[in-house]
Amino acid sequence: MRVGAAAAALRPTAAALLFSPPHHHRRTVEHLPFARRRRHSYSSTATVTSPSSTLEDSEGKASRRRRARGSPEGLLRHQLDMCSRDADLTTALRLYDAALSPGSPVPLSLHHYNCLLYLCSNAAAASDPDSSAAAAQRGFDIFARMEADGVQPNEATLTSVARLAAATRDPAMAFSVVRRMAAAGIPPRLRTYGPALFAYCDAKDAHGAEQVEAHMDASGVVPEEPELAALLRVNADKGRADEFYRLLHRTRALVRQVCDTTAQVIEAWFRSDEASEAGVGKWDPSKVREGVVKGGGGWHGQGWLGKGPWSVSRSEMDKDGTCQRCGERLVCIDIDPSETDNFANSLTELAIKREAREDFLGFQNWLRRHGPFDAVIDAANVGLYNSKAFSFSQVNSVVNAIQRVTKSNKLPLIILHRNRVNGGPAKAPFNQKILEGWRNAGALYATPPGSNDDWYWLYAAVSCRSLLVTNDEMRDHLFQLLGTSFFPRWKEKHQVRLTFSGRGPILHLPPPYSIVIQESEDGSWHVPTTTGDDIEKPRQWICSTRKSYK
């Protein structure tokens, strides 16, 4: 097969490239934890530049940029970018062939090659075998040409090559690209490992997938739900009970709740013959309890308990966390206070790099004088709930409702941007009266112009260890900076969501149990599925037990 031959021919070339001495790159600020993108670069030596010199420099840079865009290389870059946007491989290959023609050659840069390889790898993953094979062939040819031209690849380049290898059902080659990347000093990312991992899993090669997972761990790359689901599936298919157990616990630690696709993989495992055979008939209850205490609750890690077929079905929990199918009561897993303190410190570091430093530090001082508060309200989110216009009376009704819940004589902290406090509906006499009441109680903080109030209400809720009233799902880039370890656990125990009825606000308080995969002391399992944004829709749980029910 031509693709197979091309891939085989490519391996020595790729090895020569990737086994070259690694380049030692200094890590830039953008790649450091909690770092902020630098807006300016400073020289250690101060230089005085005249205004006319600065103007000439800027005009010179602008002129150079215009010339670059109008050059053959610049025009080709723009055309390939448009092909990438439109997923137009045919036009991109025509442009590539024209650029190589002896009559009008165009030097190809890393960006040109990356666009071409990206398009080829996408097309190679298509379902049509003929077009897929042709795209993979061209991709390997283009990469070979790139090497011959002496263009150094980056992570994006080699990720595309790994995808080409995976598309030709060669997971070993895809994995070799990743290993050699690391050896060449190019840090792999999660997307770089994906082609090899998924290709091994699709080939039902559990051992190969296990090697990729181990390499990811050694590189500090954390798998997400799609990768874990693939690993669970291949180990279930191979009947590897111990590995499935380990991965189910890893899913508990990293993902907590699973989507329906992953849930189906887990259900299929529990219904399998291999699952019914896995486990011990007798165990030491004291060791199981010791494991529960050591793990912080909700799991023991002692392996499959019990023997025989599993009874598996979907269930729901009542308000106290009792499974309506088997009667098992789920536990609430505590958060270590030191974790909360560390998280608050991390929030401060992030905030003062993205907000005006003095503004945020001033807020911290204000909070120390006026706090702590039992609850914090994201007033912008609450005031705009189901409405195009901001409603102070709606916020006030939630203020009163949460105060009744906390049974506190103190009002909750209301965080609101200064523009909303000073303008628009705030000028109405009735709203002025509401604002005056909040101010007199020391419960209103107006965030300064240009600030992101998310930092303020989140820091206040974390540092005060209070409830947070908001329907914000906290999924955007700001919250992604906070990671997936502590933040989801904190949010689960502190976020209060709300809906409204004709009688006023309905507060949906945090459940008295942890919404995370739980392993009971008798060996039963409860796996929560994701619910989306519908607050009132009951969450479905996988209930898997070796008990008998009528």
Stockholm file with secondary structure:
# STOCKHOLM 1.0

chainA/1-550         MRVGAAAAALRPTAAALLFSPPHHHRRTVEHLPFARRRRHSYSSTATVTSPSSTLEDSEGKASRRRRARGSPEGLLRHQLDMCSRDADLTTALRLYDAALSPGSPVPLSLHHYNCLLYLCSNAAAASDPDSSAAAAQRGFDIFARMEADGVQPNEATLTSVARLAAATRDPAMAFSVVRRMAAAGIPPRLRTYGPALFAYCDAKDAHGAEQVEAHMDASGVVPEEPELAALLRVNADKGRADEFYRLLHRTRALVRQVCDTTAQVIEAWFRSDEASEAGVGKWDPSKVREGVVKGGGGWHGQGWLGKGPWSVSRSEMDKDGTCQRCGERLVCIDIDPSETDNFANSLTELAIKREAREDFLGFQNWLRRHGPFDAVIDAANVGLYNSKAFSFSQVNSVVNAIQRVTKSNKLPLIILHRNRVNGGPAKAPFNQKILEGWRNAGALYATPPGSNDDWYWLYAAVSCRSLLVTNDEMRDHLFQLLGTSFFPRWKEKHQVRLTFSGRGPILHLPPPYSIVIQESEDGSWHVPTTTGDDIEKPRQWICSTRKSYK
#=GR chainA/1-550 SS CHHHHHHHHHHHHHHHHHTSCCCCCCCCGGGSTTCCCCSCCCCSSCCCCCHHHHHHHHHHHHHHHHHHHHSHHHHHHHHHHHHHHHTCHHHHHHHHHHHTCTTSCCCCCHHHHHHHHHHHHHHHTSSCHHHHHHHHHHHHHHHHHHHHTTCCCCHHHHHHHHHHHHHTTCHHHHHHHHHHHHHTTCCCCHHHHHHHHHHHHHTTCHHHHHHHHHHHHHHTCCCCHHHHHHHHHHHHHTTCHHHHHHHHHHHHHHTSSBCHHHHHHHHHHHTSHHHHHCSBSCCCHHHHHHHHHHHTSSCCCSCCBSCSCCEEEEECBCTTSBBTTTCCBCCCCCCCHHHHHHHHHHHHHHHHHHSCHHHHHHHHHHHHHHCCCSEEEEHHHHHTTTCSSCCHHHHHHHHHHHHHHHTCSSCCEEEEEHHHHHSGGGGSHHHHHHHHHHHHTTCEEEECTTCCHHHHHHHHHHHHTCEEECCCCCCSHHHHTTCSSSHHHHHHHHEEEEEEETTEEEEECCCSSCCSCEECTTSCEEEEBCCTTCTTSCCCEEEEESSCCC
#=GC SS_cons         CHHHHHHHHHHHHHHHHHTSCCCCCCCCGGGSTTCCCCSCCCCSSCCCCCHHHHHHHHHHHHHHHHHHHHSHHHHHHHHHHHHHHHTCHHHHHHHHHHHTCTTSCCCCCHHHHHHHHHHHHHHHTSSCHHHHHHHHHHHHHHHHHHHHTTCCCCHHHHHHHHHHHHHTTCHHHHHHHHHHHHHTTCCCCHHHHHHHHHHHHHTTCHHHHHHHHHHHHHHTCCCCHHHHHHHHHHHHHTTCHHHHHHHHHHHHHHTSSBCHHHHHHHHHHHTSHHHHHCSBSCCCHHHHHHHHHHHTSSCCCSCCBSCSCCEEEEECBCTTSBBTTTCCBCCCCCCCHHHHHHHHHHHHHHHHHHSCHHHHHHHHHHHHHHCCCSEEEEHHHHHTTTCSSCCHHHHHHHHHHHHHHHTCSSCCEEEEEHHHHHSGGGGSHHHHHHHHHHHHTTCEEEECTTCCHHHHHHHHHHHHTCEEECCCCCCSHHHHTTCSSSHHHHHHHHEEEEEEETTEEEEECCCSSCCSCEECTTSCEEEEBCCTTCTTSCCCEEEEESSCCC
//
